[in-house]
């Protein structure tokens, strides 16, 4: 699962940045993330080391997903009450 999510990480972060900061900033961050992923994959042949460097990006992404799920859940509960 982690091996599948690492290549998709820059794309997911692009959408997270797009909602928060707009198009220009999110495109810049997208290419920075892609560049870092390529450099890390090239210079580290050890997957554990590669995962250690990408963990700082995975943790905020997981927190963002959790926050969005909570907002959606609260929104659905508000619809039921009304």
N, CA, C and O atoms as CSV, one atom per row, in Angstrom:
chain,resi,resn,atom,element,x,y,z
A,1,UNK,N,N,0.829,-1.196,0.000
A,1,UNK,CA,C,0.000,0.000,0.000
A,1,UNK,C,C,0.871,1.256,0.000
A,1,UNK,O,O,0.602,2.216,-0.722
A,2,UNK,N,N,1.907,1.229,0.816
A,2,UNK,CA,C,2.802,2.382,0.878
A,2,UNK,C,C,3.528,2.574,-0.443
A,2,UNK,O,O,3.748,3.706,-0.873
A,3,UNK,N,N,3.903,1.469,-1.094
A,3,UNK,CA,C,4.604,1.572,-2.373
A,3,UNK,C,C,3.720,2.198,-3.444
A,3,UNK,O,O,4.223,2.845,-4.363
A,4,UNK,N,N,2.417,2.012,-3.336
A,4,UNK,CA,C,1.494,2.627,-4.292
A,4,UNK,C,C,1.268,4.097,-3.950
A,4,UNK,O,O,1.148,4.932,-4.847
A,5,UNK,N,N,1.207,4.415,-2.660
A,5,UNK,CA,C,0.866,5.779,-2.262
A,5,UNK,C,C,2.016,6.762,-2.449
A,5,UNK,O,O,1.769,7.952,-2.643
A,6,UNK,N,N,3.258,6.306,-2.399
A,6,UNK,CA,C,4.390,7.235,-2.520
A,6,UNK,C,C,4.423,7.929,-3.880
A,6,UNK,O,O,4.610,9.145,-3.914
A,7,UNK,N,N,4.253,7.224,-5.010
A,7,UNK,CA,C,4.229,7.963,-6.282
A,7,UNK,C,C,3.021,8.890,-6.428
A,7,UNK,O,O,3.092,9.881,-7.154
A,8,UNK,N,N,1.923,8.583,-5.753
A,8,UNK,CA,C,0.729,9.424,-5.834
A,8,UNK,C,C,0.766,10.603,-4.870
A,8,UNK,O,O,-0.084,11.490,-4.941
A,9,UNK,N,N,1.736,10.617,-3.980
A,9,UNK,CA,C,1.811,11.659,-2.960
A,9,UNK,C,C,1.869,13.073,-3.534
A,9,UNK,O,O,1.127,13.937,-3.066
A,10,UNK,N,N,2.723,13.350,-4.534
A,10,UNK,CA,C,2.730,14.728,-5.059
A,10,UNK,C,C,1.388,15.158,-5.633
A,10,UNK,O,O,0.994,16.316,-5.493
A,11,UNK,N,N,0.687,14.237,-6.273
A,11,UNK,CA,C,-0.616,14.581,-6.827
A,11,UNK,C,C,-1.625,14.883,-5.723
A,11,UNK,O,O,-2.403,15.830,-5.836
A,12,UNK,N,N,-1.615,14.095,-4.669
A,12,UNK,CA,C,-2.524,14.339,-3.555
A,12,UNK,C,C,-2.204,15.656,-2.858
A,12,UNK,O,O,-3.106,16.399,-2.470
A,13,UNK,N,N,-0.913,15.938,-2.702
A,13,UNK,CA,C,-0.529,17.202,-2.080
A,13,UNK,C,C,-0.885,18.393,-2.966
A,13,UNK,O,O,-1.180,19.479,-2.466
A,14,UNK,N,N,-0.857,18.185,-4.277
A,14,UNK,CA,C,-1.273,19.247,-5.191
A,14,UNK,C,C,-2.719,19.645,-4.919
A,14,UNK,O,O,-3.030,20.833,-4.836
A,15,UNK,N,N,-3.603,18.662,-4.779
A,15,UNK,CA,C,-5.005,18.978,-4.529
A,15,UNK,C,C,-5.201,19.584,-3.140
A,15,UNK,O,O,-6.057,20.449,-2.955
A,16,UNK,N,N,-4.412,19.134,-2.170
A,16,UNK,CA,C,-4.503,19.717,-0.831
A,16,UNK,C,C,-4.063,21.183,-0.854
A,16,UNK,O,O,-4.707,22.032,-0.240
A,17,UNK,N,N,-2.974,21.480,-1.558
A,17,UNK,CA,C,-2.502,22.866,-1.665
A,17,UNK,C,C,-3.461,23.713,-2.491
A,17,UNK,O,O,-3.651,24.894,-2.202
A,18,UNK,N,N,-4.059,23.126,-3.507
A,18,UNK,CA,C,-4.966,23.879,-4.371
A,18,UNK,C,C,-6.143,24.428,-3.573
A,18,UNK,O,O,-6.550,25.573,-3.768
A,19,UNK,N,N,-6.683,23.615,-2.681
A,19,UNK,CA,C,-7.821,24.074,-1.878
A,19,UNK,C,C,-7.404,25.160,-0.889
A,19,UNK,O,O,-8.193,26.049,-0.571
A,20,UNK,N,N,-6.172,25.089,-0.406
A,20,UNK,CA,C,-5.736,26.033,0.626
A,20,UNK,C,C,-5.126,27.301,0.053
A,20,UNK,O,O,-5.381,28.388,0.573
A,21,UNK,N,N,-4.313,27.191,-1.023
A,21,UNK,CA,C,-3.482,28.322,-1.423
A,21,UNK,C,C,-3.698,28.809,-2.850
A,21,UNK,O,O,-3.181,29.866,-3.211
A,22,UNK,N,N,-4.428,28.094,-3.655
A,22,UNK,CA,C,-4.658,28.531,-5.022
A,22,UNK,C,C,-3.779,27.811,-6.025
A,22,UNK,O,O,-2.958,26.966,-5.668
A,23,UNK,N,N,-3.969,28.165,-7.291
A,23,UNK,CA,C,-3.355,27.418,-8.384
A,23,UNK,C,C,-1.849,27.637,-8.471
A,23,UNK,O,O,-1.092,26.670,-8.561
A,24,UNK,N,N,-1.404,28.882,-8.445
A,24,UNK,CA,C,0.012,29.175,-8.683
A,24,UNK,C,C,0.905,28.503,-7.645
A,24,UNK,O,O,1.885,27.850,-8.001
A,25,UNK,N,N,0.582,28.654,-6.401
A,25,UNK,CA,C,1.384,28.065,-5.334
A,25,UNK,C,C,1.338,26.545,-5.379
A,25,UNK,O,O,2.350,25.887,-5.137
A,26,UNK,N,N,0.180,25.985,-5.686
A,26,UNK,CA,C,0.061,24.532,-5.699
A,26,UNK,C,C,0.843,23.916,-6.852
A,26,UNK,O,O,1.396,22.827,-6.703
A,27,UNK,N,N,0.900,24.588,-7.993
A,27,UNK,CA,C,1.681,24.073,-9.121
A,27,UNK,C,C,3.165,24.090,-8.780
A,27,UNK,O,O,3.884,23.138,-9.086
A,28,UNK,N,N,3.623,25.157,-8.154
A,28,UNK,CA,C,5.030,25.238,-7.747
A,28,UNK,C,C,5.359,24.133,-6.755
A,28,UNK,O,O,6.379,23.456,-6.889
A,29,UNK,N,N,4.493,23.948,-5.758
A,29,UNK,CA,C,4.732,22.888,-4.779
A,29,UNK,C,C,4.691,21.514,-5.425
A,29,UNK,O,O,5.456,20.629,-5.039
A,30,UNK,N,N,3.816,21.320,-6.395
A,30,UNK,CA,C,3.721,20.032,-7.082
A,30,UNK,C,C,5.054,19.675,-7.733
A,30,UNK,O,O,5.535,18.553,-7.579
A,31,UNK,N,N,5.657,20.622,-8.462
A,31,UNK,CA,C,6.927,20.328,-9.119
A,31,UNK,C,C,8.067,20.177,-8.113
A,31,UNK,O,O,8.992,19.398,-8.342
A,32,UNK,N,N,8.012,20.905,-7.016
A,32,UNK,CA,C,9.019,20.713,-5.972
A,32,UNK,C,C,8.919,19.321,-5.358
A,32,UNK,O,O,9.937,18.666,-5.133
A,33,UNK,N,N,7.698,18.870,-5.087
A,33,UNK,CA,C,7.513,17.530,-4.530
A,33,UNK,C,C,7.986,16.460,-5.509
A,33,UNK,O,O,8.645,15.500,-5.109
A,34,UNK,N,N,7.653,16.622,-6.788
A,34,UNK,CA,C,8.094,15.657,-7.801
A,34,UNK,C,C,9.619,15.617,-7.847
A,34,UNK,O,O,10.211,14.538,-7.893
A,35,UNK,N,N,10.250,16.777,-7.836
A,35,UNK,CA,C,11.709,16.828,-7.869
A,35,UNK,C,C,12.341,16.166,-6.664
A,35,UNK,O,O,13.324,15.437,-6.793
A,36,UNK,N,N,11.783,16.415,-5.497
A,36,UNK,CA,C,12.326,15.776,-4.293
A,36,UNK,C,C,12.145,14.267,-4.335
A,36,UNK,O,O,13.031,13.522,-3.919
A,37,UNK,N,N,11.008,13.816,-4.833
A,37,UNK,CA,C,10.774,12.372,-4.913
A,37,UNK,C,C,11.765,11.718,-5.873
A,37,UNK,O,O,12.293,10.644,-5.586
A,38,UNK,N,N,12.015,12.358,-7.004
A,38,UNK,CA,C,12.958,11.799,-7.975
A,38,UNK,C,C,14.360,11.768,-7.395
A,38,UNK,O,O,15.064,10.767,-7.528
A,39,UNK,N,N,14.778,12.860,-6.749
A,39,UNK,CA,C,16.115,12.889,-6.150
A,39,UNK,C,C,16.270,11.843,-5.053
A,39,UNK,O,O,17.293,11.162,-4.977
A,40,UNK,N,N,15.261,11.719,-4.211
A,40,UNK,CA,C,15.342,10.721,-3.147
A,40,UNK,C,C,15.365,9.307,-3.705
A,40,UNK,O,O,16.104,8.455,-3.212
A,41,UNK,N,N,14.568,9.054,-4.720
A,41,UNK,CA,C,14.559,7.719,-5.323
A,41,UNK,C,C,15.894,7.426,-5.995
A,41,UNK,O,O,16.345,6.281,-6.006
A,42,UNK,N,N,16.525,8.446,-6.551
A,42,UNK,CA,C,17.796,8.245,-7.243
A,42,UNK,C,C,18.944,8.029,-6.263
A,42,UNK,O,O,19.768,7.135,-6.452
A,43,UNK,N,N,18.996,8.846,-5.221
A,43,UNK,CA,C,20.135,8.793,-4.313
A,43,UNK,C,C,20.005,7.754,-3.211
A,43,UNK,O,O,21.007,7.390,-2.595
A,44,UNK,N,N,18.820,7.276,-2.950
A,44,UNK,CA,C,18.656,6.260,-1.910
A,44,UNK,C,C,18.190,4.960,-2.534
A,44,UNK,O,O,17.122,4.890,-3.143
A,45,UNK,N,N,18.990,3.955,-2.376
A,45,UNK,CA,C,18.565,2.640,-2.857
A,45,UNK,C,C,17.862,1.875,-1.740
A,45,UNK,O,O,17.296,0.806,-1.971
A,46,UNK,N,N,17.902,2.428,-0.532
A,46,UNK,CA,C,17.273,1.787,0.619
A,46,UNK,C,C,15.848,2.328,0.771
A,46,UNK,O,O,15.652,3.529,0.953
A,47,UNK,N,N,14.853,1.432,0.694
A,47,UNK,CA,C,13.459,1.864,0.762
A,47,UNK,C,C,13.123,2.437,2.135
A,47,UNK,O,O,12.313,3.359,2.234
A,48,UNK,N,N,13.731,1.908,3.194
A,48,UNK,CA,C,13.454,2.421,4.538
A,48,UNK,C,C,13.927,3.870,4.661
A,48,UNK,O,O,13.238,4.700,5.255
A,49,UNK,N,N,15.081,4.169,4.110
A,49,UNK,CA,C,15.586,5.541,4.140
A,49,UNK,C,C,14.696,6.455,3.296
A,49,UNK,O,O,14.419,7.592,3.681
A,50,UNK,N,N,14.256,5.952,2.153
A,50,UNK,CA,C,13.354,6.712,1.294
A,50,UNK,C,C,12.046,7.010,2.024
A,50,UNK,O,O,11.523,8.121,1.942
A,51,UNK,N,N,11.525,6.024,2.730
A,51,UNK,CA,C,10.284,6.212,3.488
A,51,UNK,C,C,10.478,7.204,4.625
A,51,UNK,O,O,9.578,7.982,4.940
A,52,UNK,N,N,11.658,7.172,5.239
A,52,UNK,CA,C,11.927,8.093,6.337
A,52,UNK,C,C,11.905,9.544,5.845
A,52,UNK,O,O,11.419,10.433,6.545
A,53,UNK,N,N,12.427,9.774,4.655
A,53,UNK,CA,C,12.429,11.131,4.123
A,53,UNK,C,C,11.043,11.565,3.657
A,53,UNK,O,O,10.733,12.756,3.692
A,54,UNK,N,N,10.208,10.631,3.222
A,54,UNK,CA,C,8.878,11.006,2.747
A,54,UNK,C,C,7.850,11.063,3.872
A,54,UNK,O,O,6.758,11.595,3.678
A,55,UNK,N,N,8.178,10.526,5.041
A,55,UNK,CA,C,7.230,10.536,6.165
A,55,UNK,C,C,6.791,11.946,6.558
A,55,UNK,O,O,5.616,12.131,6.875
A,56,UNK,N,N,7.672,12.953,6.553
A,56,UNK,CA,C,7.189,14.303,6.886
A,56,UNK,C,C,6.116,14.818,5.933
A,56,UNK,O,O,5.361,15.723,6.289
A,57,UNK,N,N,6.035,14.257,4.728
A,57,UNK,CA,C,4.980,14.652,3.802
A,57,UNK,C,C,3.731,13.800,3.979
A,57,UNK,O,O,2.616,14.267,3.749
A,58,UNK,N,N,3.923,12.549,4.388
A,58,UNK,CA,C,2.773,11.661,4.566
A,58,UNK,C,C,1.943,12.043,5.787
A,58,UNK,O,O,0.714,11.977,5.752
A,59,UNK,N,N,2.607,12.438,6.854
A,59,UNK,CA,C,1.892,12.753,8.095
A,59,UNK,C,C,0.949,13.947,7.917
A,59,UNK,O,O,-0.214,13.840,8.304
A,60,UNK,N,N,1.391,15.086,7.349
A,60,UNK,CA,C,0.428,16.178,7.137
A,60,UNK,C,C,-0.699,15.795,6.180
A,60,UNK,O,O,-1.830,16.256,6.334
A,61,UNK,N,N,-0.391,14.955,5.197
A,61,UNK,CA,C,-1.434,14.523,4.273
A,61,UNK,C,C,-2.494,13.700,4.991
A,61,UNK,O,O,-3.689,13.886,4.761
A,62,UNK,N,N,-2.066,12.803,5.850
A,62,UNK,CA,C,-3.021,11.995,6.607
A,62,UNK,C,C,-3.854,12.863,7.549
A,62,UNK,O,O,-5.050,12.629,7.719
A,63,UNK,N,N,-3.223,13.861,8.160
A,63,UNK,CA,C,-3.974,14.776,9.028
A,63,UNK,C,C,-4.990,15.591,8.233
A,63,UNK,O,O,-6.095,15.856,8.707
A,64,UNK,N,N,-4.608,15.983,7.023
A,64,UNK,CA,C,-5.531,16.727,6.167
A,64,UNK,C,C,-6.738,15.871,5.792
A,64,UNK,O,O,-7.877,16.337,5.833
A,65,UNK,N,N,-6.479,14.620,5.429
A,65,UNK,CA,C,-7.575,13.713,5.069
A,65,UNK,C,C,-8.494,13.499,6.261
A,65,UNK,O,O,-9.715,13.464,6.111
A,66,UNK,N,N,-7.907,13.356,7.444
A,66,UNK,CA,C,-8.722,13.171,8.645
A,66,UNK,C,C,-9.603,14.397,8.894
A,66,UNK,O,O,-10.776,14.261,9.243
A,67,UNK,N,N,-9.039,15.588,8.716
A,67,UNK,CA,C,-9.800,16.819,8.928
A,67,UNK,C,C,-10.945,16.943,7.921
A,67,UNK,O,O,-12.048,17.355,8.280
A,68,UNK,N,N,-10.683,16.590,6.671
A,68,UNK,CA,C,-11.730,16.656,5.651
A,68,UNK,C,C,-12.840,15.663,5.961
A,68,UNK,O,O,-14.017,15.980,5.792
A,69,UNK,N,N,-12.482,14.471,6.409
A,69,UNK,CA,C,-13.502,13.479,6.763
A,69,UNK,C,C,-14.362,13.973,7.923
A,69,UNK,O,O,-15.580,13.793,7.918
A,70,UNK,N,N,-13.728,14.595,8.917
A,70,UNK,CA,C,-14.503,15.123,10.040
A,70,UNK,C,C,-15.446,16.238,9.593
A,70,UNK,O,O,-16.585,16.309,10.055
A,71,UNK,N,N,-14.981,17.103,8.703
A,71,UNK,CA,C,-15.843,18.172,8.194
A,71,UNK,C,C,-17.026,17.589,7.433
A,71,UNK,O,O,-18.157,18.049,7.590
A,72,UNK,N,N,-16.766,16.573,6.607
A,72,UNK,CA,C,-17.854,15.944,5.856
A,72,UNK,C,C,-18.841,15.266,6.790
A,72,UNK,O,O,-20.052,15.323,6.572
A,73,UNK,N,N,-18.326,14.626,7.826
A,73,UNK,CA,C,-19.197,13.953,8.786
A,73,UNK,C,C,-20.066,14.981,9.519
A,73,UNK,O,O,-21.267,14.772,9.691
A,74,UNK,N,N,-19.458,16.084,9.947
A,74,UNK,CA,C,-20.223,17.135,10.627
A,74,UNK,C,C,-21.262,17.753,9.692
A,74,UNK,O,O,-22.363,18.100,10.122
A,75,UNK,N,N,-20.910,17.888,8.420
A,75,UNK,CA,C,-21.848,18.448,7.448
A,75,UNK,C,C,-23.041,17.517,7.253
A,75,UNK,O,O,-24.182,17.974,7.177
A,76,UNK,N,N,-22.783,16.223,7.173
A,76,UNK,CA,C,-23.872,15.253,7.013
A,76,UNK,C,C,-24.772,15.235,8.246
A,76,UNK,O,O,-25.991,15.118,8.124
A,77,UNK,N,N,-24.179,15.348,9.423
A,77,UNK,CA,C,-24.978,15.388,10.649
A,77,UNK,C,C,-25.832,16.650,10.697
A,77,UNK,O,O,-26.970,16.611,11.164
A,78,UNK,N,N,-25.294,17.761,10.219
A,78,UNK,CA,C,-26.055,19.010,10.200
A,78,UNK,C,C,-27.239,18.904,9.240
A,78,UNK,O,O,-28.304,19.461,9.507
A,79,UNK,N,N,-27.063,18.196,8.129
A,79,UNK,CA,C,-28.168,18.011,7.187
A,79,UNK,C,C,-29.280,17.176,7.810
A,79,UNK,O,O,-30.461,17.448,7.594
A,80,UNK,N,N,-28.907,16.170,8.577
A,80,UNK,CA,C,-29.898,15.294,9.193
A,80,UNK,C,C,-30.707,16.060,10.233
A,80,UNK,O,O,-31.916,15.859,10.349
A,81,UNK,N,N,-30.051,16.933,10.988
A,81,UNK,CA,C,-30.736,17.697,12.037
A,81,UNK,C,C,-31.740,18.667,11.426
A,81,UNK,O,O,-32.840,18.837,11.951
A,82,UNK,N,N,-31.367,19.304,10.318
A,82,UNK,CA,C,-32.261,20.299,9.688
A,82,UNK,C,C,-33.433,19.679,9.047
A,82,UNK,O,O,-34.270,20.381,8.479
